Amino acid sequence: MKLCGLLLLIGCSCLVAQDKVSWFDEPVGMKSVIVANGAMWAGAAVDAGSSCGQIEGNGLLAGRDGKFGAKGLGIKIGINGGVTVVTVVVAKKWPRLRRAMVVVNGIVGGAQMGAGISNLVR
């Protein structure tokens, strides 16, 4: 897990360190930000759907019986809602950060989709 975090940090640092790369300077529209938010919500839906009624390893999301239920779903919706609001506000206020917001939402959505698929495989 630490290795994945380190590789992600190195990869993001390389993107930021690039100077005047043509693909990075091309503008990204709000439509891309909205699509990336949709991908994040799709990943959250797969993760939540595959976790319902299962024993939850994360104590924050677990109910009194130790299973993922309404409490965990509410927390998951709240966190994803907050990320969506921050992403859209930042993308509207600072258009040059739109590409970063798309990348962040893609990573979060992919991580949640991976967790959901892992739940289904078990």
Buried (B, 14 or more C-beta within 10 A) or exposed (E): EEEEEEEEEEEBEEEEEEEEEEEEEEEBEEEBBBBBBEBBBBBBBBBBEBBBEEEBEEEEBBEEEEBBBEBBBEEBEEBBEEBBEEBBEBBEEEBEBBBBBBBBBBBBBEBBBEBBBEBEEE
